[in-house]
Amino acid sequence: MSVTESTDTSDEPVVDPTERVRRRGDDSAVLRMSEAEAAEVGNDPHLHADDQRVLLNMGPSHPSTHGVLRLMLEMEGETVLRSKPVIGYLHTGMEKQGEQLSYMQGSTNVTRMDYASPLFTELAFSLATETLLEIEIPERATWIRMLMCELNRLGSHFLFMATNGMDLGAVGMMIYGWREREEVLRFLEKVTGLRMNHNYIRPGGVAADLPDGWEYDIARLLEMIPPRLKEYDTLMTGQPIWRGRLQGVGAMSAEEAIALSATGPVLRSAGVPSDLRRDEPYLAYDQVEFDVIVGTYGDCYDRYAIRLNEIRESVRIIGQILEAMPSGDYRVQDKKVTPPPRARIDESMEALIHHFKIFTEGYKVPAGEVYAAVESPRGELGVYMVSDGSSHPYRMHVRAPSFVNLQTMPHMMRDGLIADGVAIISSVDPIMGEVDR
Amino acid sequence: MNAESDDSTETEDDPTPSAPLRYDAPLTDSRGQAVVHPSRDTWLEVAEAALNDGFDHLTDVTAVDYLDYQGRRDLPDGVEPQRFEVVALLSNIVTRERIRLRVQVPVDDPTVPTLFDLWPGSETPEREVFDMFGITFVDHPDLCRILMPDDWVGHPLRKDYAVGRIPVQFKDQGATR
């Protein structure tokens, strides 16, 4: 390389970041190629004979692709040029299924989408249904929902810590992340009866009140977690290998992140302070104090650090909820939505009939369309619901944050190494159940 | 969420106060959420006006098939109901205002211009709508199936696609054991 050439490259016009993500042809970061075209390229030895480009499939069954994500990569040596996430391996038609199930059954369905943070999908579904029903849920139910969701956020972020560590070779971290998540899951199991797919948050409130002595369990968790986070800091945050592996990898500007519709830690890492808990407070988030964690460089390290600090913020929120938990009903006392209590069924014929009707037919929801969004650990999780006045949603669409965030991946991976690609997949933290629905 | 608070973008002398406009398209309120109803011809213009007005985040693109819905009443006067409706959810990342664009798409010509050139983030949501409803986004850079296999027949979220109607896959290959 001569000196003149190197100066030439530095004189390249500066490209507007949003223009870069709009590119369509070969200079795009996205490998827009169908299976058939890819197979053709792969079978033709002369097509890329002059350069060293190869097409490589990563996944769908690959330990670092978080389940069944497949990446189609165009590589030159170890460098990723263009890439495209190929999804759908876990598609089970849950939105179609949602149209067959009544509003009462719907939360059982949506909870299976994001299996690492199922309570958030239940919450978004319930909020959408409640907006259509125009019912106000009791204060205690609101705070129980908040408590459970923040605990679920802890569990989800601990899972991220575990898988992120594992993907990058800090295999010990996997055990530690799992250990803490287990503590959270134990409490969730105590309250909801299940470790995942809780079906706990339902339209009208929550399924059951908190068990006796829940305060002690929560206080124990709050005592346990901060020292464990210090261990994480020792093991990862300040460690030169960890920093070297993540800093500057998969960097993205704020303009690009917004243009690509990113939300959650992916958007916040680029420096955009966007958190629905603060921006559009739902539940009682306007009554608790917490900080929105924002990154600077939009790289994998920022996304790791954001999630680590969000655990601290969630601990802070849970501490305030523990202090402020009001007493009262845990579900709305509207007989249209809430089935009669079990004891009433034995003594009242009407209650029995009502119980039967509500579980066979469900309740009717006024016609209309609504969008309700919550801040899930992965970003904005929204439910767009259309009701035609019957007991089943006419259309139930879930805006899954992982699904939308996946499209930032090719742009983060461009011109990076394939080993960094693994760090990038991990830092987006996609849950494939939610991506494919 | 604050629907009618922004009067600056409404057109100058609207004779009927009962029919508010936003970006020259009818504006309605759905449970406190602002909904704009552009036609297919004005779809891109309205979207661009919204983008220039600060709605820089395209939260989602989805669609609804209104085949079985009897007596829809949520459309403003002058908007002809069609079988499909494409819904774009926009939000302003600074003010956190949200609006929804809903465009009617007839079944005999299910096409809509793509929003890719305004918001590149529309790429995968539009692919999902294409896959699930068979609505074509004109000028989309890579319109192909995303959740279903490439050779799948039919569009599952259409209302005339029955739940149980699942063709048997890999039937012609015969059993291997």
Interface residues (C-beta under 8 A of the other chain):
Chain A: T18 V21 R22 R24 S28 V30 R32 S34 E35 A36 I87 G88 H91 G93 E95 K96 Q97 Q100 T131 L132 E134 I258 A259 L260 S261 A262 T263 V272 S274 D279 E280 A367 G368 E369 V370 Y371 A373 E380 G382 Y384 V386 D388 Y394 R395 H397 R399 F403 V404 L406 Q407 D436 R437
Chain B: M1 S30 R31 Q33 V35 D56 H57 L58 T59 D60 T62 V64 D65 D68 Y69 Q70 R73 D74 V87 L89 I93 R96 R98 R100 F116 D117 W119 P120 G121 S122 E123 T124 P125 E128 M132 P141 D142 C144 R145 I146 L147 M148 P149 D150 P156 L157 V163
